[in-house]
Amino acid sequence: MPRFLIAVTDSPFPSLDPAKAALARVDPELRMAKSAAADDVLAAARDADAILVTYAKLPRDLLRQLTRCKAIGRFGLGVDNIDIAAAAELGISVTYVPDYCMHEVSDHAMALLLALARKIPPARRTRARSRRLRQHSARAGAEGQGVRVARRHP
């Protein structure tokens, strides 16, 4: 039986090892697109059995040119970069990872809430404004506006 061919449109990850491990039972051939541009995606995916996508756009006209695709897997949340209606019409299942980066997103949300509770953003703006005023005053004084200041003798 021939190996499954899975096209990978794009990947921000340093390695596809986690995806390969998840697919080890199937032992597919992975083909990486040169870029997320439609022509490069089509060159890699035209005869693929499935596609793994992160950010690349998969519009209707591209999906219609796929000859064997039965599944599209989205690395991450949401599928706004995939024409879901066209995929359904063509009998292509679309999946995504509903808990992708859940811990990272919740950690970040809590950090933002704590920053607001501690008033860090306004404090940062005030400090930056104060620093700019000090720098401006120092420059104005250094330019010497023609004013003489008497010195006190010890």
Buried (B, 14 or more C-beta within 10 A) or exposed (E): EEEBBBBBBBBEEEEBEEBEEEBEEEEBEBBBBEBBBBEBBBBBBBEBBBBBBBEBBBEEEBBEEBEEBBBBBBBBBEBEBBBBEBBEEBEBEBEBEEEEEEEEEEEEEEEEEEEEEEEEEEEEEEEEEEEEEEEEEEEEEEEEEEEEEEEEEE
